């Protein structure tokens, strides 16, 4: 069995505030038996065209602390963030056993291509933990060609960190409440493995943006049935237990403001 802790947090572009929020969630998961903790897309930097300082220099002290937390608590940590190097990347870090490994978002929307880049020649990686194989598909990647990043049988479950506009009226079915096709639903049916989402709870960007996430992170089982849905516009930490490729149990740990 493998146990996954999922953090649904607010979207902010205040790096210090974001790290404080990340640590709050890690404190909630610290004394549990989860093996892996997942955060939303760009959770350290925040997701916005107005992202501020997000260089390695500005993040190194935070990353070192997260690497140490992962090692001391013997838990893997998947933390997406924007990162400015030679270019701006929508990326993330996998912390495990004192190591820190990068992964990148490849599937960018047309608007994202105006400020995010993809490293030349980069291929999506399948990670392994406790004998389970998984891949992080960041936001839009989960509704693109299902064979674009991995082949059937390559993974036991999919992690889906995202900035996603679920509406409260949306159901887990082929057509969304606005009449559009739910392409993630279609792909999930073909993948036939659990899909575990960490979504932002809401925007706290200090601007007038209205559109955006509303929480409602989802957990879908290997038969494409919805097994869990997180809170609406509220921060929450929850746990997903998998036995082989099957969802065993999902439950909320804590909701907070």
Buried (B, 14 or more C-beta within 10 A) or exposed (E): EBBBBBBBBBBBBBBEEBBEBBBBBBEBBBEBEBBBBBBBBBBBBBBBEEBEEBEEEBBEEBBEBBBEBBBEBEBBBBBBBBBBEEEBBBBBBBBBEEEBEEBBBBBBEEEBEEBBBBBEEBEBBBBEBEEBBBBBBBBBBBBBEBEEBBEEEEBBBBBBBBBBBBEEEBEBEEEBEEEEEBBBBEBBEEBEBBBBBBBBBBBBBEEEEEEBBBBBBBBBBBEBEBBBBBBBBBBBBBBBBBEEBBBBEBEBBEBBE
